[in-house]
Amino acid sequence: MPAFSFSAEQDLSPSSGLAPEYRLTNIRANFLYGTYFAGEVASGAIAWVPEVRFTDRWSTKALVGISLLKNADRDKPVYFAAPEIQLLTGFRVFAGLAVEAGGGYQKWITADGSIYPLLSVNLLYQFSDKRVFGIVDNVFFGYSALYNILVSDQYKIGLQISW
C-alpha cells in the first residue's frame, strides 16, 4: 500500500497544506538607495507582487515593478524609469521572519535602452493575520546586485500591502 494516497474527499483548502494559496493583491512600495559605477541615487520604487504559497513556509513571488533612477552626470542629472521583473522564492524561517531570494532583469529607459540582470535577497518581517491598519502585510529590507558595466548595488526598505 502506498505511503500517500489521494481521494476525492480529501481537504484541498489552502489551510490543509495540500493546495497552493494564491495572493494576487500584493503591492510593494519602498525607498531605494543605489550606488552605480559613476554615482548614486536615492529614490523610490513600486511593484505588484503576486504570490503562490505552497506551504506555510515556502512561496514563490513574481515581482513586476518600476523605480526612478538618474544618470551619472552630476551637472545635469536626468531621471529615468527602470522597470524590472523578478522571480523570488520565499522561506519563512519562523513566525514573523522570512527571507526571499531570486533574480530577474531591470531595463533602463535611457538612450541606449540597456537591460541588466540582477540578483536579489530580501529579509521580511511578516505581520500576523491581523495586518497593520488592515492592509500592511510586511516590512522588508532588500539588496539587489545589478550587473551592468560593474556590479551596482541597490538597497531597499519598504512595506507590502495586501487586501
Secondary structure, 3 states (H helix, E strand, C coil): CCCCCCCCCCCCCHHHCCCCEEECCEEEEEEEEEEECCEEEEEEEEEECCEEECCCCEEEEEEEEEEEEECCCCCCCCEEEEEEEEEEEEEEEECCEEEEEEEEEEECCCCCCCEEEEEEEEEEEECCCCCECCCEEEEEEEEEEEECCCEEEEEEEEEEEEC
